[in-house]
Amino acid sequence: MIDLQVYAAGLRGEDYILQLGHALEMYRDLRYKLDPDHDMVYFEFEPAATSLREIRGIFEGIGLEPRFVGEIPPEITEAGTKTERIQV
């Protein structure tokens, strides 16, 4: 089970909470809890349920910039997305 916290500035404004709820309906295995007072969303899911890219896309699709809080579990990052130092 993976726990992930996402901060999205402005989540409590306008209709973002409603839009986020509609966007997350298609992810049956993705459980979430909203904390609109702090613009936070807490996720709990199995690694195969979604990826970091998909979660980022959900927030960007409704006009919010997600910021992931804490360490991101390696099970949900895609290969090739990490920055690596180039050896000269």
Buried (B, 14 or more C-beta within 10 A) or exposed (E): EBEBEBBBEEBBEEEBBEBBEEBBEEBEEBEBEBEEEEBBBBBBBEEEBBBBEEBBEBBEEBEBEBBBEEEEEEEBEEEEEEEEEEEE
